[in-house]
Amino acid sequence: MFFFFLTPSATTQAADNLFTQMGFISDIAVTVYRVMVGFLFAAVIAVPLGILLGAFKPVEGLLEPLMSFIRYLPASAFIPLFILWIGVNETQKIAIIFWGKLFSADFNGGGGDKKSVQDDLIDVSYTLGTSKAAVLWRVILPASLPSIVSSLRMVLGWAWTYIIVAELVGASSGIGYMIIQSQRMLNTANIFVGILTIGVIGLIFDYIFKGLSKVLFPWN
């Protein structure tokens, strides 16, 4: 039993072996690519949709019940269906990220609504004769951008849980693939390295988002 608990030196040695002899860098690059492409596709669709849901009550009343239902469907449960529909390829892995993050990005990244904007700003805009489209574009959206970026930072973190699950099934590369292969060989050191690598990459992206927020929204 104690075989499966490792010392820091054993983990360090496994990391050195993975990076220098087993091409782990390419696995990392493949996984990051899958996560970012799926995340960006989800954000491009979900953020504008979330803004519309928050800014216009008729849109919210029409779509929110359906999206709330879909949001609670586990993305990992769709992996067998995506394999049947799409096949075992890059598109399938990206589709898992896209599906898993689309509706969470819509509601969390969709913080761009009236709730995050002072009512006085909206009232003054309408008093000055500003159209609804101009209020959305010039008042609600700029005031909501900090919360949108902050929410997308959290959504990106959640995306890593989906990509690892996606790579455990029908993959030939990636961090998840390396982890499942190591599990089959009872190589716990490599598994620890894979887990720690995901944590480090996630931390890097987290700091990137925080730095971006400070640069773009210094007042926030």
C-alpha positions, 0 to 999 in steps of 0.5 A: 500500500505504501508503494503508492505514496511517494517522496518529493525526490521520487516525484522530482525524478519522475518529472525530470524523466517525463520532460527530458525523455518522454516528450511531456512538453508536447502533451502539455501543449496539446492539452493547453491547446484543447482547453483554450480553443474550447474555452474561447469558442464557449466565451465568444457565444456565451458572454454576449448571450449572458449579457442579453439575458441580464439586460433584457427581461424578455430574453431572460424569461424565454431562455433562462429555464432551458439554459438552467436545465442544460447547465446541470447536465454533466458534460462528462456524461456526454463523452460517449455521445460525442465519441459516437457523433464526432469520433475520437479526435481533437474536435471531440475533446474541444467539444467537451470543453465547449459544452461543459463551459458554454452555459456556465460561462453564459451565467457567470461570464454573463455578469454583464447585466443591469445587476452589475451597473448602478441604476443611476447610470442607466436612468441618466442615460435614458433621461438624456435620450440614449437608445436601449442599444446605446445604453447596452453598448456604452453603459452596461457593457463597459461597467460589466467588463470587470465582472465578466473577465473575473468570471471567465477566469473562474470558468477557465479553471473549471475547464481543466477538469473537463479536459482531463476527463475527456483525455482519459477516454480515446486519447493518444496525447495530452496530460490526461492520456499520460495520467491514465497510461501511468495508472495502468503501469502503476506509475504513481510518480508520473500521476503526481507530476501530471496533477501538479502540472495542471495546478501550475498551468492553472495558476499561471493562467490565473495570474494572467487573468488577474494581471489583465484585469489590473491593466484593463480595469485599474479602477476596479 
